[in-house]
Amino acid sequence: MDRSIRTEVCPSISLPLVKRILCNFTPDEFCPDPVPGAVLEEVNAESPIYEVIKGMWRLFGEVLELL
């Protein structure tokens, strides 16, 4: 997902709100398909905290290798 497209299409909707909408989506007769996991991963990847957590897990893995 391109951040510039998201902000152009819906500039007043923040990233946390987009994530909440997607996570709370329930398929029904009008849209029977769930939100694809790849879409949720892209939204998470755009979040700054995601990068911090990813870095912490990488560091944790390196520490475990040293033990």
PyMOL commands that set and color helices and strands:
alter all, ss='L'
color gray80, all
select helices_A, chain A and resi 3-9+15-24+37-46+48-66
alter helices_A, ss='H'
color red, helices_A
deselect
rebuild
show_as cartoon
